[in-house]
Amino acid sequence: MRTTISIDDELYRAVKEQAARSGRTIGEIIEDAVRRSLSRLREQTGGPLPPLPTYGGSGVLPGVDLTSNAALRDVMDAGESVDALR
């Protein structure tokens, strides 16, 4: 699956360097890190992770385009500093 994430510049440089040294892609390095993190969480909780909560609602906000990653990012980041988004 293809997705867009925001990542700290220094962390991205470290991942890029590791990918170059190991002959792997940046995506492969990130996937492995996420898999290891999820595995540790499962070990700590003693099983599968609990389901994420869902909330009822009336759908997306007016003007939100779910087919555009850039448009979604702009809506989500509107008026927020990067530190506020962490």
C-alpha positions as CSV (number, residue, x, y, z in Angstrom):
1,M,0.0,0.0,0.0
2,R,1.2,3.5,-0.7
3,T,0.8,6.2,1.9
4,T,2.2,9.6,2.9
5,I,3.7,10.2,6.3
6,S,5.4,13.2,8.0
7,I,8.8,12.3,9.5
8,D,11.4,14.3,11.3
9,D,14.2,15.5,8.9
10,E,17.0,14.1,11.0
11,L,15.2,10.7,11.4
12,Y,14.6,10.6,7.6
13,R,18.3,11.3,6.9
14,A,19.3,8.4,9.3
15,V,16.8,6.0,7.6
16,K,18.1,7.1,4.1
17,E,21.7,6.5,5.2
18,Q,20.8,3.1,6.7
19,A,19.0,2.1,3.5
20,A,22.0,3.1,1.3
21,R,24.5,1.2,3.6
22,S,22.3,-2.0,3.6
23,G,21.3,-1.9,-0.1
24,R,17.6,-1.7,0.8
25,T,14.9,0.8,0.1
26,I,13.8,3.5,2.6
27,G,10.3,1.8,2.6
28,E,11.9,-1.6,3.6
29,I,13.8,0.0,6.5
30,I,10.6,1.8,7.8
31,E,8.5,-1.4,7.3
32,D,10.9,-3.4,9.4
33,A,11.0,-0.8,12.1
34,V,7.2,-0.6,12.3
35,R,7.0,-4.5,12.4
36,R,9.5,-4.6,15.2
37,S,7.6,-1.9,17.2
38,L,4.3,-3.7,16.7
39,S,5.8,-7.0,17.7
40,R,7.1,-5.5,21.0
41,L,3.7,-4.0,21.7
42,R,2.0,-7.4,21.2
43,E,4.5,-8.9,23.5
44,Q,3.9,-6.3,26.2
45,T,0.1,-6.6,25.9
46,G,0.2,-10.3,25.8
47,G,-1.6,-10.7,22.5
48,P,-3.1,-8.8,19.6
49,L,-3.5,-5.1,19.8
50,P,-6.9,-3.9,20.9
51,P,-9.1,-2.6,18.1
52,L,-9.0,1.1,17.4
53,P,-12.0,3.1,18.6
54,T,-14.6,4.2,16.0
55,Y,-16.9,7.1,16.3
56,G,-20.2,7.7,14.6
57,G,-20.5,10.8,12.5
58,S,-22.0,12.3,9.4
59,G,-19.1,11.7,7.1
60,V,-16.3,14.0,6.0
61,L,-16.2,17.7,6.4
62,P,-17.4,19.8,3.5
63,G,-14.6,20.4,1.0
64,V,-12.4,17.4,2.1
65,D,-11.2,15.4,-0.9
66,L,-10.5,11.8,0.2
67,T,-8.9,11.0,-3.1
68,S,-6.0,13.5,-2.7
69,N,-3.2,12.8,-0.1
70,A,-2.0,16.4,-0.5
71,A,-5.4,17.9,0.1
72,L,-6.0,15.7,3.1
73,R,-2.6,16.7,4.6
74,D,-3.4,20.3,4.0
75,V,-6.8,20.1,5.8
76,M,-5.3,18.1,8.7
77,D,-2.3,20.4,9.1
78,A,-4.2,23.7,8.6
79,G,-3.2,26.2,11.3
80,E,-1.1,23.7,13.3
81,S,2.6,23.8,14.0
82,V,4.5,20.6,13.4
83,D,5.1,20.2,17.1
84,A,1.4,20.4,17.8
85,L,0.8,17.6,15.4
86,R,3.1,15.1,17.3
